[in-house]
Amino acid sequence: MSPLAGISSAYAPRFAEFAFEPAFTAAVDQHVAEIRERLAATTSGLIPRPPHREDLADYAIGFLDALTEIDWREPVGHDYAVCRLTAITWLVRHHGLLQGG
């Protein structure tokens, strides 16, 4: 399974929490913006371009590697990593990055 597919499978259920956790929703939104900024640092304009699947996958692999190095375990609530992984999932779903391969 690709890293983006694995993350999406694990963190898409967190989208249901958006309905009753406005702080979580806002945090994920901020993470989405930061990831977009990191991946498209050389582009300009008001509307960010969709991330390239390969770029987001490389970013996700690096992030997962860092979590492994610190022996991270998913908490019951929302920490930085949960917000970041949910943001990756949102980008994947919003831009259809798993479609067609």
Secondary structure by P-SEA (a helix, b strand, c coil): ccaaaaaaaacccccccccccaaaaaaaaaaaaaaaaaaaccccccccccccaaaaaaaaaaaaaaaaaacccccccccaaaaaaaaaaaaaaaacccccc
